[in-house]
Amino acid sequence: MPPVCASEHGEKTVNGYPFRSETERETGLLRQAPFWYAVCVMRVLFIADRLTYDGRSDYALNLARGLKEARIDLQFALTGGELRGQLDALKVENYLIKHNFFSFRKLVRFLREFKPEVVHVTSEQALDPARRIARALRRSYLLTVHDLLDAEATHLQESEVQGVIVANEDLRETLVNRVHVPKEKIRLIARGIDLDAFDIAAPHFEHRMPVIGCMGRFTAGKSHEHFLRAARMVIDAGREALFLVAAHGGEERQLRRAIRDLKLREAVTIATPQAAARKLYAAMDIVVLPAEKATSSKTALEAMASRRPVIAIVAGDLLHLVRAEENALAVEPGDAEGLARAITRLLSEPEFARELGERGRAFVTQKYPLARMIEHTIALYEEVVRGEFPRR
């Protein structure tokens, strides 16, 4: 640990930061984190897009909660969103990014007074306002890149980008080999899941109508149509089941048309996830992840943490998560028949389904706890402040 010393004003400091006593550290995450992470008072600015019901917002809000528990001074600049009120609940100072000249100048004045030592852009969608703010503050920033498609579309060679945070090795290799980001500028920090929030009892569906859920966004790259075709096959094979599609996005009209064409109106319900993620997982006995190109690992990790047996269309971000027959069942993209067989297998083998769900929970507990993500992120911030990242 860096030495504790006295500042010119007589207060105890560590590397120039105010020292916090052991009594002040006795809270939440700090009991689990190394002492060094708790003794430093850093000023961190988050720049975010809209805070809404998606994986990027969940990432930013989970980090914010962890930083607040670690007594780090945090402020937010964001473009809006229905979850902005959660920042107020956390007592995090936050500012709305507006594009008119006078509002932006006022925002920059507030942020200059804050004097952030670390600027963290929490998703690629916030890059446009982040560039303007960073240039006005004359600061570089860290950027979290969430998936392969967005990584290939962003300009990560700009001098303002001090470093890039990614969640898995596949994404890091993509940035190095396709986007040509220097490897030393990339830090791999696995996503973390709040295990307590998804501590749900294992499903028991032997003596009632089982519910097969499909989680994800309605986008062109997702295979909700294959899920519906698989549902039709399961019903045609004589299995009784209900199907719940919990998603939001721009393809809902197309999805409803497919439900009508496949004569599934009585068997399929569409729900909007919003804030009720835990309730949705609790209502599902089996969770299908339908993405064929790229999907957030957040949904897979939440489903596993909820003890739900998972069937994953293995592609994109799920390639590094799914261990076939160990923490999930794997189906090839576009294989509706294979998906129907996997659903039927779990319906026929409820004990195996519960065992698969428990193994998924154990997998997330071991590899993706939220406290570890927060701890590693704070460690990166410390390297930035000390001028040790990226290494030259």
LUMMIMI-665192 format. One record per residue (C-alpha): residue in three letters; y, x, z; residue number from 1. Coordinates in Angstrom, 1 decimal, padded with zeros to 4 digits, m for minus. Example, Ala and Ser with C-alpha at 12.3 -4.5 7.8 and 13.67 -1.06 7.14 Angstrom:
residues 2
+---------+--------+--------+--------+-----+
: residuo :      Y :      X :      Z : num :
+---------+--------+--------+--------+-----+
:     ala : m004.5 :  012.3 :  007.8 :   1 :
:     ser : m001.1 :  013.7 :  007.1 :   2 :
+---------+--------+--------+--------+-----+
END
This chain:
residues 392
+---------+--------+--------+--------+-----+
: residuo :      Y :      X :      Z : num :
+---------+--------+--------+--------+-----+
:     met :  000.0 :  000.0 :  000.0 :   1 :
:     pro :  003.5 :  001.3 : m000.7 :   2 :
:     pro :  005.4 :  002.6 :  002.4 :   3 :
:     val :  007.6 :  000.4 :  004.5 :   4 :
:     cys :  011.0 :  001.9 :  005.0 :   5 :
:     ala :  014.6 :  000.9 :  006.0 :   6 :
:     ser :  017.3 : m000.1 :  003.5 :   7 :
:     glu :  020.8 :  001.2 :  003.7 :   8 :
:     his :  021.6 : m002.0 :  005.6 :   9 :
:     gly :  018.9 : m001.3 :  008.2 :  10 :
:     glu :  016.4 : m004.0 :  007.1 :  11 :
:     lys :  012.8 : m003.1 :  006.5 :  12 :
:     thr :  011.9 : m002.9 :  002.8 :  13 :
:     val :  008.9 : m002.0 :  000.6 :  14 :
:     asn :  009.9 : m000.4 : m002.7 :  15 :
:     gly :  013.4 : m001.9 : m002.1 :  16 :
:     tyr :  012.2 : m005.4 : m001.4 :  17 :
:     pro :  012.7 : m007.2 :  002.0 :  18 :
:     phe :  009.7 : m006.8 :  004.3 :  19 :
:     arg :  008.0 : m010.0 :  005.6 :  20 :
:     ser :  006.4 : m010.0 :  009.0 :  21 :
:     glu :  002.8 : m010.9 :  009.6 :  22 :
:     thr :  003.8 : m014.2 :  011.1 :  23 :
:     glu :  005.7 : m015.1 :  008.0 :  24 :
:     arg :  002.6 : m014.4 :  005.9 :  25 :
:     glu :  000.4 : m016.9 :  007.8 :  26 :
:     thr :  000.2 : m019.6 :  005.1 :  27 :
:     gly : m002.3 : m020.8 :  002.4 :  28 :
:     leu : m003.0 : m018.3 : m000.4 :  29 :
:     leu : m001.6 : m015.4 :  001.6 :  30 :
:     arg : m004.6 : m015.3 :  003.9 :  31 :
:     gln : m006.8 : m014.5 :  000.9 :  32 :
:     ala : m004.5 : m012.2 : m001.0 :  33 :
:     pro : m004.0 : m008.4 : m000.4 :  34 :
:     phe : m001.1 : m007.7 :  002.0 :  35 :
:     trp :  001.0 : m006.0 : m000.6 :  36 :
:     tyr :  001.3 : m009.2 : m002.6 :  37 :
:     ala :  002.8 : m011.0 :  000.3 :  38 :
:     val :  005.4 : m008.5 :  001.6 :  39 :
:     cys :  007.5 : m008.4 : m001.5 :  40 :
:     val :  010.2 : m010.9 : m002.3 :  41 :
:     met :  010.5 : m011.0 : m006.0 :  42 :
:     arg :  012.8 : m013.1 : m008.2 :  43 :
:     val :  010.8 : m014.6 : m011.1 :  44 :
:     leu :  012.1 : m016.9 : m013.8 :  45 :
:     phe :  009.7 : m019.2 : m015.7 :  46 :
:     ile :  010.7 : m020.4 : m019.1 :  47 :
:     ala :  008.6 : m023.4 : m020.2 :  48 :
:     asp :  008.4 : m026.1 : m022.8 :  49 :
:     arg :  008.0 : m029.7 : m021.7 :  50 :
:     leu :  006.0 : m030.2 : m018.5 :  51 :
:     thr :  003.5 : m032.9 : m019.5 :  52 :
:     tyr : m000.2 : m033.7 : m019.1 :  53 :
:     asp : m001.7 : m030.7 : m020.9 :  54 :
:     gly : m003.3 : m027.3 : m020.2 :  55 :
:     arg : m000.1 : m025.3 : m020.6 :  56 :
:     ser :  001.9 : m027.4 : m018.1 :  57 :
:     asp : m001.1 : m027.3 : m015.7 :  58 :
:     tyr : m001.1 : m023.5 : m016.0 :  59 :
:     ala :  002.7 : m023.2 : m015.3 :  60 :
:     leu :  002.6 : m025.7 : m012.3 :  61 :
:     asn : m000.5 : m024.0 : m010.7 :  62 :
:     leu :  001.2 : m020.7 : m011.0 :  63 :
:     ala :  004.4 : m022.1 : m009.5 :  64 :
:     arg :  002.5 : m023.5 : m006.5 :  65 :
:     gly :  000.8 : m020.1 : m005.9 :  66 :
:     leu :  004.1 : m018.2 : m006.2 :  67 :
:     lys :  005.8 : m020.5 : m003.7 :  68 :
:     glu :  002.9 : m020.0 : m001.3 :  69 :
:     ala :  003.3 : m016.3 : m001.7 :  70 :
:     arg :  007.0 : m016.6 : m000.8 :  71 :
:     ile :  008.2 : m015.4 : m004.2 :  72 :
:     asp :  011.6 : m016.6 : m005.3 :  73 :
:     leu :  011.0 : m018.7 : m008.4 :  74 :
:     gln :  013.3 : m020.6 : m010.8 :  75 :
:     phe :  012.4 : m022.7 : m013.9 :  76 :
:     ala :  014.2 : m023.2 : m017.2 :  77 :
:     leu :  012.4 : m025.9 : m019.2 :  78 :
:     thr :  013.0 : m028.3 : m022.0 :  79 :
:     gly :  012.0 : m031.4 : m020.0 :  80 :
:     gly :  008.9 : m033.5 : m019.6 :  81 :
:     glu :  007.6 : m036.2 : m017.3 :  82 :
:     leu :  006.2 : m033.7 : m014.8 :  83 :
:     arg :  009.5 : m032.0 : m014.1 :  84 :
:     gly :  009.6 : m033.9 : m010.8 :  85 :
:     gln :  006.8 : m031.8 : m009.5 :  86 :
:     leu :  009.1 : m028.8 : m009.4 :  87 :
:     asp :  011.5 : m030.8 : m007.2 :  88 :
:     ala :  008.6 : m031.6 : m004.9 :  89 :
:     leu :  007.8 : m027.9 : m004.7 :  90 :
:     lys :  011.5 : m027.2 : m004.0 :  91 :
:     val :  011.7 : m025.0 : m007.1 :  92 :
:     glu :  015.2 : m024.7 : m008.6 :  93 :
:     asn :  014.9 : m025.9 : m012.2 :  94 :
:     tyr :  017.3 : m026.2 : m015.1 :  95 :
:     leu :  017.1 : m028.2 : m018.3 :  96 :
:     ile :  017.5 : m026.2 : m021.5 :  97 :
:     lys :  020.0 : m027.9 : m023.7 :  98 :
:     his :  021.0 : m026.7 : m027.1 :  99 :
:     asn :  024.7 : m027.4 : m027.1 : 100 :
:     phe :  026.9 : m024.3 : m026.6 : 101 :
:     phe :  028.6 : m025.2 : m023.3 : 102 :
:     ser :  025.4 : m026.4 : m021.6 : 103 :
:     phe :  023.5 : m023.3 : m022.7 : 104 :
:     arg :  026.4 : m021.0 : m021.5 : 105 :
:     lys :  026.3 : m022.8 : m018.1 : 106 :
:     leu :  022.5 : m022.3 : m017.9 : 107 :
:     val :  022.9 : m018.6 : m018.6 : 108 :
:     arg :  025.5 : m018.2 : m015.9 : 109 :
:     phe :  023.2 : m019.8 : m013.3 : 110 :
:     leu :  020.3 : m017.5 : m014.4 : 111 :
:     arg :  022.5 : m014.4 : m014.3 : 112 :
:     glu :  023.4 : m015.3 : m010.7 : 113 :
:     phe :  019.7 : m015.6 : m009.9 : 114 :
:     lys :  019.1 : m012.0 : m011.3 : 115 :
:     pro :  015.4 : m012.4 : m012.2 : 116 :
:     glu :  013.4 : m009.3 : m012.0 : 117 :
:     val :  010.5 : m010.8 : m014.0 : 118 :
:     val :  010.9 : m013.3 : m016.8 : 119 :
:     his :  007.7 : m015.2 : m017.7 : 120 :
:     val :  007.5 : m017.4 : m020.8 : 121 :
:     thr :  004.5 : m019.7 : m019.9 : 122 :
:     ser :  003.6 : m020.8 : m023.4 : 123 :
:     glu :  004.2 : m020.1 : m027.0 : 124 :
:     gln :  006.0 : m023.4 : m027.4 : 125 :
:     ala :  008.8 : m022.1 : m025.3 : 126 :
:     leu :  009.5 : m019.0 : m027.4 : 127 :
:     asp :  012.6 : m020.3 : m029.2 : 128 :
:     pro :  014.7 : m021.0 : m026.1 : 129 :
:     ala :  013.1 : m018.0 : m024.4 : 130 :
:     arg :  014.4 : m015.6 : m027.1 : 131 :
:     arg :  017.9 : m017.0 : m026.7 : 132 :
:     ile :  017.8 : m016.8 : m022.9 : 133 :
:     ala :  016.3 : m013.3 : m022.8 : 134 :
:     arg :  018.9 : m012.0 : m025.2 : 135 :
:     ala :  021.7 : m013.6 : m023.2 : 136 :
:     leu :  020.3 : m012.0 : m020.0 : 137 :
:     arg :  019.5 : m008.8 : m021.8 : 138 :
:     arg :  015.9 : m008.9 : m020.4 : 139 :
:     ser :  012.5 : m008.6 : m021.9 : 140 :
:     tyr :  009.8 : m011.1 : m020.9 : 141 :
:     leu :  006.1 : m011.7 : m020.4 : 142 :
:     leu :  004.5 : m014.3 : m022.6 : 143 :
:     thr :  001.3 : m016.2 : m022.0 : 144 :
:     val : m000.6 : m017.0 : m025.2 : 145 :
:     his : m003.0 : m019.8 : m024.7 : 146 :
:     asp : m005.2 : m020.1 : m027.8 : 147 :
:     leu : m006.1 : m018.4 : m031.1 : 148 :
:     leu : m004.2 : m020.7 : m033.4 : 149 :
:     asp : m000.9 : m020.3 : m031.6 : 150 :
:     ala : m001.5 : m016.6 : m031.2 : 151 :
:     glu : m001.7 : m016.1 : m035.0 : 152 :
:     ala :  001.5 : m018.2 : m035.5 : 153 :
:     thr :  003.8 : m016.3 : m033.1 : 154 :
:     his :  005.9 : m013.2 : m033.6 : 155 :
:     leu :  004.8 : m010.9 : m030.8 : 156 :
:     gln :  006.2 : m007.7 : m032.2 : 157 :
:     glu :  009.7 : m008.4 : m031.1 : 158 :
:     ser :  011.3 : m005.9 : m028.7 : 159 :
:     glu :  012.0 : m008.6 : m026.1 : 160 :
:     val :  008.2 : m009.2 : m025.6 : 161 :
:     gln :  007.4 : m006.8 : m022.8 : 162 :
:     gly :  003.8 : m007.9 : m022.5 : 163 :
:     val :  001.3 : m010.7 : m023.3 : 164 :
:     ile : m001.0 : m012.5 : m020.9 : 165 :
:     val : m004.3 : m013.9 : m022.4 : 166 :
:     ala : m007.2 : m015.6 : m020.7 : 167 :
:     asn : m010.2 : m014.1 : m022.5 : 168 :
:     glu : m011.4 : m011.1 : m024.5 : 169 :
:     asp : m011.7 : m012.9 : m027.8 : 170 :
:     leu : m008.0 : m013.8 : m027.7 : 171 :
:     arg : m007.1 : m010.2 : m026.8 : 172 :
:     glu : m009.1 : m008.8 : m029.7 : 173 :
:     thr : m007.4 : m011.3 : m032.1 : 174 :
:     leu : m003.9 : m010.2 : m031.0 : 175 :
:     val : m004.9 : m006.5 : m031.4 : 176 :
:     asn : m006.7 : m006.8 : m034.7 : 177 :
:     arg : m004.9 : m009.7 : m036.5 : 178 :
:     val : m001.4 : m009.8 : m034.9 : 179 :
:     his : m001.3 : m006.0 : m034.3 : 180 :
:     val :  000.0 : m006.3 : m030.7 : 181 :
:     pro : m000.5 : m002.9 : m029.0 : 182 :
:     lys : m003.5 : m003.1 : m026.6 : 183 :
:     glu : m001.5 : m001.6 : m023.7 : 184 :
:     lys :  000.9 : m004.6 : m023.9 : 185 :
:     ile : m001.9 : m007.2 : m023.3 : 186 :
:     arg : m003.2 : m008.1 : m019.9 : 187 :
:     leu : m006.3 : m010.3 : m019.5 : 188 :
:     ile : m006.0 : m012.7 : m016.6 : 189 :
:     ala : m008.7 : m015.4 : m016.6 : 190 :
:     arg : m007.5 : m019.0 : m016.0 : 191 :
:     gly : m008.0 : m020.4 : m012.6 : 192 :
:     ile : m009.1 : m023.8 : m011.4 : 193 :
:     asp : m008.2 : m025.6 : m008.2 : 194 :
:     leu : m011.7 : m026.1 : m006.9 : 195 :
:     asp : m010.7 : m028.4 : m004.1 : 196 :
:     ala : m009.0 : m030.8 : m006.6 : 197 :
:     phe : m012.2 : m031.2 : m008.6 : 198 :
:     asp : m014.7 : m031.3 : m005.7 : 199 :
:     ile : m016.5 : m034.5 : m006.8 : 200 :
:     ala : m020.0 : m035.6 : m005.9 : 201 :
:     ala : m022.7 : m035.1 : m008.5 : 202 :
:     pro : m023.4 : m038.2 : m010.7 : 203 :
:     his : m026.3 : m040.5 : m010.1 : 204 :
:     phe : m026.8 : m042.8 : m013.0 : 205 :
:     glu : m030.5 : m043.7 : m012.9 : 206 :
:     his : m030.0 : m047.2 : m011.7 : 207 :
:     arg : m026.8 : m048.2 : m013.5 : 208 :
:     met : m025.1 : m048.0 : m016.9 : 209 :
:     pro : m024.3 : m044.3 : m017.5 : 210 :
:     val : m020.8 : m043.3 : m018.9 : 211 :
:     ile : m020.6 : m040.5 : m021.4 : 212 :
:     gly : m017.0 : m039.1 : m021.6 : 213 :
:     cys : m015.2 : m037.2 : m024.2 : 214 :
:     met : m012.2 : m035.1 : m023.1 : 215 :
:     gly : m009.6 : m033.6 : m025.4 : 216 :
:     arg : m006.6 : m034.1 : m027.7 : 217 :
:     phe : m006.6 : m036.2 : m030.9 : 218 :
:     thr : m005.9 : m033.4 : m033.4 : 219 :
:     ala : m007.1 : m032.6 : m036.8 : 220 :
:     gly : m009.3 : m029.8 : m035.5 : 221 :
:     lys : m011.2 : m032.0 : m033.1 : 222 :
:     ser : m014.5 : m033.7 : m033.8 : 223 :
:     his : m014.0 : m037.1 : m032.0 : 224 :
:     glu : m015.5 : m038.7 : m035.1 : 225 :
:     his : m018.7 : m036.8 : m034.5 : 226 :
:     phe : m018.8 : m037.9 : m030.9 : 227 :
:     leu : m018.5 : m041.5 : m032.1 : 228 :
:     arg : m021.3 : m041.0 : m034.7 : 229 :
:     ala : m023.4 : m039.6 : m031.9 : 230 :
:     ala : m022.7 : m042.6 : m029.7 : 231 :
:     arg : m023.8 : m044.9 : m032.5 : 232 :
:     met : m027.1 : m042.9 : m032.8 : 233 :
:     val : m027.7 : m043.1 : m029.1 : 234 :
:     ile : m027.2 : m046.8 : m029.0 : 235 :
:     asp : m029.3 : m047.3 : m032.2 : 236 :
:     ala : m032.1 : m045.4 : m030.5 : 237 :
:     gly : m032.2 : m048.0 : m027.8 : 238 :
:     arg : m030.4 : m046.2 : m025.0 : 239 :
:     glu : m027.9 : m048.2 : m023.0 : 240 :
:     ala : m024.7 : m046.3 : m022.3 : 241 :
:     leu : m020.9 : m046.7 : m022.2 : 242 :
:     phe : m018.6 : m044.2 : m023.9 : 243 :
:     leu : m015.2 : m043.2 : m022.7 : 244 :
:     val : m012.7 : m041.2 : m024.8 : 245 :
:     ala : m010.0 : m039.7 : m022.6 : 246 :
:     ala : m007.5 : m038.0 : m024.8 : 247 :
:     his : m003.9 : m038.1 : m026.2 : 248 :
:     gly : m002.4 : m037.0 : m029.4 : 249 :
:     gly : m001.4 : m038.0 : m032.9 : 250 :
:     glu : m004.8 : m039.2 : m034.2 : 251 :
:     glu : m005.4 : m042.2 : m032.0 : 252 :
:     arg : m005.0 : m044.7 : m034.9 : 253 :
:     gln : m007.7 : m042.8 : m036.9 : 254 :
:     leu : m010.0 : m042.8 : m033.9 : 255 :
:     arg : m009.6 : m046.6 : m033.4 : 256 :
:     arg : m010.4 : m047.1 : m037.1 : 257 :
:     ala : m013.6 : m045.1 : m036.7 : 258 :
:     ile : m014.6 : m047.2 : m033.6 : 259 :
:     arg : m014.1 : m050.3 : m035.7 : 260 :
:     asp : m016.0 : m049.0 : m038.7 : 261 :
:     leu : m019.0 : m047.9 : m036.5 : 262 :
:     lys : m019.0 : m051.3 : m034.7 : 263 :
:     leu : m018.5 : m049.6 : m031.3 : 264 :
:     arg : m015.8 : m051.8 : m029.9 : 265 :
:     glu : m018.0 : m053.1 : m027.1 : 266 :
:     ala : m019.3 : m049.6 : m026.2 : 267 :
:     val : m016.2 : m047.4 : m026.4 : 268 :
:     thr : m013.1 : m047.3 : m024.3 : 269 :
:     ile : m010.0 : m045.1 : m024.9 : 270 :
:     ala : m008.1 : m043.9 : m021.9 : 271 :
:     thr : m005.0 : m041.7 : m021.6 : 272 :
:     pro : m005.7 : m038.8 : m019.1 : 273 :
:     gln : m002.2 : m038.4 : m017.6 : 274 :
:     ala : m002.3 : m037.6 : m013.9 : 275 :
:     ala : m005.7 : m039.2 : m013.2 : 276 :
:     ala : m007.9 : m036.2 : m014.4 : 277 :
:     arg : m010.0 : m036.3 : m011.2 : 278 :
:     lys : m010.6 : m040.0 : m011.5 : 279 :
:     leu : m011.6 : m039.7 : m015.1 : 280 :
:     tyr : m014.2 : m037.0 : m014.3 : 281 :
:     ala : m015.4 : m039.1 : m011.4 : 282 :
:     ala : m015.9 : m042.0 : m013.8 : 283 :
:     met : m018.0 : m039.9 : m016.2 : 284 :
:     asp : m021.6 : m039.0 : m015.8 : 285 :
:     ile : m021.7 : m036.6 : m018.8 : 286 :
:     val : m018.8 : m034.8 : m020.4 : 287 :
:     val : m018.6 : m033.9 : m024.1 : 288 :
:     leu : m016.1 : m031.3 : m025.3 : 289 :
:     pro : m015.5 : m032.2 : m028.9 : 290 :
:     ala : m013.4 : m029.3 : m030.3 : 291 :
:     glu : m014.6 : m027.6 : m033.5 : 292 :
:     lys : m011.8 : m025.0 : m034.0 : 293 :
:     ala : m010.0 : m024.2 : m030.8 : 294 :
:     thr : m009.8 : m025.9 : m027.5 : 295 :
:     ser : m008.3 : m025.1 : m024.1 : 296 :
:     ser : m010.9 : m023.7 : m021.7 : 297 :
:     lys : m009.1 : m025.8 : m019.0 : 298 :
:     thr : m011.0 : m029.0 : m019.8 : 299 :
:     ala : m014.4 : m027.2 : m019.8 : 300 :
:     leu : m013.7 : m025.5 : m016.5 : 301 :
:     glu : m012.4 : m028.8 : m014.9 : 302 :
:     ala : m015.5 : m030.6 : m016.0 : 303 :
:     met : m017.8 : m027.9 : m014.7 : 304 :
:     ala : m015.9 : m027.8 : m011.4 : 305 :
:     ser : m016.4 : m031.5 : m011.1 : 306 :
:     arg : m020.2 : m031.1 : m011.2 : 307 :
:     arg : m020.4 : m032.9 : m014.5 : 308 :
:     pro : m023.1 : m031.8 : m017.0 : 309 :
:     val : m021.2 : m030.6 : m020.0 : 310 :
:     ile : m022.1 : m030.7 : m023.7 : 311 :
:     ala : m019.9 : m028.4 : m025.7 : 312 :
:     ile : m019.2 : m028.1 : m029.4 : 313 :
:     val : m019.2 : m024.3 : m029.2 : 314 :
:     ala : m016.3 : m022.9 : m031.1 : 315 :
:     gly : m012.9 : m021.3 : m030.4 : 316 :
:     asp : m012.0 : m020.8 : m026.8 : 317 :
:     leu : m015.4 : m022.2 : m025.6 : 318 :
:     leu : m017.4 : m019.3 : m027.1 : 319 :
:     his : m016.8 : m017.1 : m024.0 : 320 :
:     leu : m017.4 : m019.9 : m021.5 : 321 :
:     val : m020.5 : m021.7 : m022.5 : 322 :
:     arg : m023.9 : m020.3 : m021.5 : 323 :
:     ala : m026.4 : m022.5 : m023.3 : 324 :
:     glu : m028.9 : m024.1 : m020.9 : 325 :
:     glu : m027.2 : m022.4 : m017.9 : 326 :
:     asn : m023.8 : m024.0 : m017.4 : 327 :
:     ala : m023.8 : m026.4 : m020.3 : 328 :
:     leu : m025.6 : m027.6 : m023.4 : 329 :
:     ala : m024.4 : m026.2 : m026.7 : 330 :
:     val : m024.1 : m028.0 : m030.0 : 331 :
:     glu : m023.1 : m026.6 : m033.3 : 332 :
:     pro : m019.8 : m027.9 : m034.9 : 333 :
:     gly : m020.3 : m030.9 : m037.1 : 334 :
:     asp : m023.8 : m031.6 : m035.8 : 335 :
:     ala : m023.6 : m035.3 : m034.7 : 336 :
:     glu : m027.4 : m035.6 : m034.6 : 337 :
:     gly : m027.6 : m032.6 : m032.3 : 338 :
:     leu : m025.0 : m034.1 : m030.1 : 339 :
:     ala : m026.9 : m037.3 : m029.9 : 340 :
:     arg : m030.1 : m035.4 : m029.0 : 341 :
:     ala : m028.2 : m033.6 : m026.2 : 342 :
:     ile : m026.8 : m036.8 : m024.8 : 343 :
:     thr : m030.2 : m038.5 : m024.9 : 344 :
:     arg : m031.8 : m035.5 : m023.2 : 345 :
:     leu : m029.4 : m035.6 : m020.2 : 346 :
:     leu : m029.8 : m039.4 : m020.0 : 347 :
:     ser : m033.6 : m039.0 : m019.9 : 348 :
:     glu : m033.6 : m036.1 : m017.4 : 349 :
:     pro : m031.1 : m037.0 : m014.6 : 350 :
:     glu : m032.3 : m034.3 : m012.3 : 351 :
:     phe : m031.8 : m031.7 : m014.9 : 352 :
:     ala : m028.3 : m033.2 : m015.6 : 353 :
:     arg : m027.4 : m032.8 : m012.0 : 354 :
:     glu : m028.7 : m029.3 : m011.8 : 355 :
:     leu : m026.7 : m028.4 : m014.9 : 356 :
:     gly : m023.6 : m029.8 : m013.2 : 357 :
:     glu : m024.2 : m027.8 : m010.0 : 358 :
:     arg : m024.7 : m024.6 : m012.0 : 359 :
:     gly : m021.4 : m025.3 : m013.8 : 360 :
:     arg : m019.6 : m025.7 : m010.5 : 361 :
:     ala : m021.1 : m022.4 : m009.2 : 362 :
:     phe : m020.1 : m020.7 : m012.4 : 363 :
:     val : m016.4 : m021.8 : m012.1 : 364 :
:     thr : m016.4 : m021.0 : m008.3 : 365 :
:     gln : m017.6 : m017.4 : m009.0 : 366 :
:     lys : m015.5 : m016.6 : m012.1 : 367 :
:     tyr : m012.4 : m018.8 : m012.2 : 368 :
:     pro : m010.9 : m019.5 : m008.8 : 369 :
:     leu : m007.2 : m020.3 : m008.9 : 370 :
:     ala : m006.4 : m017.8 : m006.1 : 371 :
:     arg : m007.7 : m015.0 : m008.3 : 372 :
:     met : m005.5 : m015.9 : m011.2 : 373 :
:     ile : m002.4 : m016.1 : m009.0 : 374 :
:     glu : m003.3 : m012.8 : m007.3 : 375 :
:     his : m003.7 : m011.0 : m010.6 : 376 :
:     thr : m000.5 : m012.5 : m012.0 : 377 :
:     ile :  001.5 : m011.3 : m009.0 : 378 :
:     ala : m000.1 : m007.9 : m009.4 : 379 :
:     leu :  001.2 : m007.8 : m013.0 : 380 :
:     tyr :  004.7 : m008.8 : m011.9 : 381 :
:     glu :  004.7 : m005.9 : m009.4 : 382 :
:     glu :  003.8 : m003.5 : m012.2 : 383 :
:     val :  006.6 : m004.8 : m014.3 : 384 :
:     val :  009.1 : m004.4 : m011.4 : 385 :
:     arg :  007.9 : m000.9 : m010.8 : 386 :
:     gly :  008.2 :  000.0 : m014.5 : 387 :
:     glu :  004.5 :  000.6 : m014.8 : 388 :
:     phe :  003.7 : m002.1 : m017.4 : 389 :
:     pro :  003.2 : m001.6 : m020.2 : 390 :
:     arg :  001.9 :  002.0 : m019.8 : 391 :
:     arg :  003.4 :  004.3 : m022.3 : 392 :
+---------+--------+--------+--------+-----+
END
